[in-house]
């Protein structure tokens, strides 16, 4: 059974937002982590950390990568 749940990560532990049904204590699980924007946080996950490139700089970077390495798949950058 695969379920998607929301959890909060704090102090090295994932704490589910809602109680988990049919999951017993000490069971091992596999987690796939998808960071969500914190409530009241900025629109971009990295904006508070490192900033966001202006469109001109991002386009220049894409062009350099394309000319050096070939086709760029923009879907892989998200």
C-alpha positions as CSV (number, residue, x, y, z in Angstrom):
1,X,0.0,0.0,0.0
2,X,1.5,3.4,-1.1
3,X,0.2,6.6,0.5
4,X,1.2,10.2,0.2
5,X,1.2,12.1,3.5
6,X,2.3,15.5,4.6
7,X,4.9,15.7,7.4
8,X,6.9,18.4,9.1
9,X,10.7,17.8,9.4
10,X,12.1,19.1,12.7
11,X,15.1,18.1,14.8
12,X,16.0,15.3,12.5
13,X,12.5,13.6,12.5
14,X,9.5,13.6,10.2
15,X,6.3,14.3,12.1
16,X,3.1,13.5,10.2
17,X,0.6,16.4,10.0
18,X,-2.3,13.9,10.5
19,X,-2.3,10.6,12.3
20,X,-1.4,7.6,10.1
21,X,-4.0,4.8,10.1
22,X,-2.9,1.1,9.9
23,X,0.8,1.8,10.4
24,X,2.3,0.2,13.5
25,X,5.1,1.6,15.6
26,X,8.6,0.5,14.6
27,X,7.5,-0.5,11.1
28,X,10.1,0.4,8.5
29,X,8.8,2.6,5.7
30,X,10.3,4.1,2.5
31,X,10.0,7.9,2.2
32,X,10.2,10.0,-1.0
33,X,10.7,13.6,0.1
34,X,9.2,16.5,-1.9
35,X,9.8,19.8,-0.1
36,X,6.7,22.1,0.1
37,X,6.8,25.8,0.6
38,X,6.5,26.6,4.3
39,X,3.3,28.5,5.2
40,X,4.0,32.2,5.0
41,X,7.3,31.4,3.2
42,X,8.6,32.8,0.0
43,X,7.3,31.7,-3.4
44,X,10.6,30.0,-4.4
45,X,12.1,27.3,-2.1
46,X,15.7,28.8,-2.5
47,X,14.9,32.5,-2.6
48,X,15.7,33.0,1.1
49,X,18.8,30.9,0.8
50,X,20.7,32.0,-2.3
51,X,18.3,34.2,-4.3
52,X,16.9,33.7,-7.8
53,X,18.7,34.4,-11.0
54,X,17.3,37.1,-13.2
55,X,15.7,35.8,-16.4
56,X,18.6,37.3,-18.5
57,X,21.2,35.4,-16.4
58,X,19.2,32.2,-16.5
59,X,18.8,32.4,-20.3
60,X,22.5,33.1,-20.7
61,X,23.4,30.1,-18.5
62,X,21.0,27.9,-20.4
63,X,22.6,29.0,-23.7
64,X,26.1,28.3,-22.4
65,X,25.0,24.8,-21.3
66,X,23.3,24.1,-24.6
67,X,26.3,25.1,-26.7
68,X,28.7,23.2,-24.5
69,X,26.7,20.0,-23.7
70,X,23.8,19.9,-26.2
71,X,20.1,20.0,-25.7
72,X,18.8,21.2,-22.3
73,X,15.6,19.6,-20.9
74,X,14.0,22.3,-18.8
75,X,11.7,19.7,-17.2
76,X,14.8,18.3,-15.4
77,X,15.5,21.6,-13.7
78,X,12.3,21.7,-11.6
